[in-house]
Amino acid sequence: MMTKLIYLFFLAGYLFIGTAQSHHSFTAEFTAEKIIKLNGNIQEVWFRNPHVRYLLSVETSEEESETWDLRGSPVVWLARKGWTKDLVAVGDKIIVEGYPGHNGRKMLSIIKMTLSDGTILIDRAPE
Amino acid sequence: MPCLLLKANEFDFEGRWIVSLQDNKRTLVGLLEIEKQDQNWHAYLEGGPVGIRINQDEIEILADSRDVRGFVFNRRLSGSLKNNQIQGRYQQEGAAAQKEEPGSWSAIREQKNGSANQLPRTTKPEDLTGIWTATQELDFRKYSMTLTQGGKDWLEQYLPYYDQPDVRCTSIGLPALVTYSFPFEILFSNDRYTFLYEYQAKVRRIWANDEAPSSYMPPSRMGFSKGVWEGNELVIKTELLEKTVRDFRGELISEHAIIEERYSLSDDSQTLTALIIVDDPDNYERKPIRRRQWIRNASTEIFPYSCDPDSFYIPMYQDGEMQMYIDRSPLRF
């Protein structure tokens, strides 16, 4: 009997996670299950609240590239860490790490960005 | 969230407990209510349902939470009851950006004469003025709440992100604004506290005198707030609220809600804590509770905050979702 109860308890925990992620929310937009790294060139910059956003062109072959939608924290959070508007501009070559979008969507929630001069920018929520 | 119904036993877990959980970075505090109905156990953390299993003197609790980055995860607390105290270990489950190392937890019975706020107390009211920076201490950030049928019906049709006021630069108001991790400043003059929130550059007035709203004052996301000192706590009650959502999950806050905030200072006046309780029977069977802590930080500044919703509307347009968004307009406010 107890074995069955324990099973139900753990099954409920599993089902709960599934329910929480079934909505179209930030959690549904990105997955914390893995972190990926991208190399590319900045195409567009939105350095504004409520969220900073960059478009990144990533080459997939000599002739082809794909565009990734990079999402960052609010301007005020980034500014406190020294991440200001003029640090990243259109045309800049960067490396970025973050949480990717679900279901193969080419979106990325930024964790870290490395600029061509080696400068590392961290996008981390206040702790 | 499913509330698990499990067999009862003779051990006395029933009642109201103050849970304290320690990982390697911080201490969280919360109100745990354990009840037995029809020989089945039910439990609630900070007003929201949690899974519970009890076997003899052993207990296991599964509580959902949401980290600062927005990812939902669980904490599994296992322990045992001895000498009217519960002690045990806990671990984080599910992927989260804020990783927590396994740690210890304990629970003691809530004192009868106290509120849910059994935090360190000051000896007298102190000067709250200054700039305050949020920490990630205390708050379990309980994700799901115990909703009425009306509250469930609302949540069922709510689309987080699309319907979230913040993404289109609209104020989410209270109580969420109090819980966000942005700094704020407190001013005091002429029997009035003024809270200046960095987030969305919001201003809030808390009257400490007989001020009352005019009969024609419209409701708002900030409501009408009165503050009184009860011992060493500044107790703020806010009414005249406009409909909004409680947090990113989208649970409804009705126009009839009353929000109580209890602020207290540490003995050295450098740490401010708040207990935030939502009383909204239209939507919640139990009062949702949040706790926040800030440290006095004279070296920081309240930054200007302008907001441009293009980063929300343009991708939605590019993804062909604009008509869906327009069709949902009656569901937003």
Chai-1 contact restraints between the chains, C-beta under 6 A:
chainA,res_idxA,chainB,res_idxB,connection_type,confidence,min_distance_angstrom,max_distance_angstrom,comment,restraint_id
A,L5,B,L6,contact,1.0,0.0,6.0,A-B,restraint_1
A,F9,B,G51,contact,1.0,0.0,6.0,A-B,restraint_2
A,F9,B,R53,contact,1.0,0.0,6.0,A-B,restraint_3
A,A12,B,P2,contact,1.0,0.0,6.0,A-B,restraint_4
A,A12,B,L4,contact,1.0,0.0,6.0,A-B,restraint_5
A,A12,B,G51,contact,1.0,0.0,6.0,A-B,restraint_6
A,G13,B,L62,contact,1.0,0.0,6.0,A-B,restraint_7
A,G13,B,N74,contact,1.0,0.0,6.0,A-B,restraint_8
A,F16,B,M1,contact,1.0,0.0,6.0,A-B,restraint_9
A,I17,B,G94,contact,1.0,0.0,6.0,A-B,restraint_10
A,A20,B,V72,contact,1.0,0.0,6.0,A-B,restraint_11
A,H23,B,P160,contact,1.0,0.0,6.0,A-B,restraint_12
A,H24,B,L159,contact,1.0,0.0,6.0,A-B,restraint_13
A,H24,B,Y161,contact,1.0,0.0,6.0,A-B,restraint_14
A,S25,B,P160,contact,1.0,0.0,6.0,A-B,restraint_15
A,S25,B,Y161,contact,1.0,0.0,6.0,A-B,restraint_16
A,F26,B,G70,contact,1.0,0.0,6.0,A-B,restraint_17
A,T27,B,G70,contact,1.0,0.0,6.0,A-B,restraint_18
A,T27,B,F71,contact,1.0,0.0,6.0,A-B,restraint_19
A,T27,B,V72,contact,1.0,0.0,6.0,A-B,restraint_20
A,A32,B,F71,contact,1.0,0.0,6.0,A-B,restraint_21
A,A32,B,A95,contact,1.0,0.0,6.0,A-B,restraint_22
A,A32,B,A96,contact,1.0,0.0,6.0,A-B,restraint_23
A,A32,B,A97,contact,1.0,0.0,6.0,A-B,restraint_24
A,E33,B,A95,contact,1.0,0.0,6.0,A-B,restraint_25
A,W46,B,S311,contact,1.0,0.0,6.0,A-B,restraint_26
A,R48,B,D308,contact,1.0,0.0,6.0,A-B,restraint_27
A,N49,B,Y305,contact,1.0,0.0,6.0,A-B,restraint_28
A,N49,B,C307,contact,1.0,0.0,6.0,A-B,restraint_29
A,P50,B,D166,contact,1.0,0.0,6.0,A-B,restraint_30
A,P50,B,C307,contact,1.0,0.0,6.0,A-B,restraint_31
A,H51,B,S311,contact,1.0,0.0,6.0,A-B,restraint_32
A,R53,B,S311,contact,1.0,0.0,6.0,A-B,restraint_33
A,V76,B,F303,contact,1.0,0.0,6.0,A-B,restraint_34
A,A125,B,V68,contact,1.0,0.0,6.0,A-B,restraint_35
A,A125,B,R69,contact,1.0,0.0,6.0,A-B,restraint_36
A,P126,B,S181,contact,1.0,0.0,6.0,A-B,restraint_37
A,E127,B,Q136,contact,1.0,0.0,6.0,A-B,restraint_38
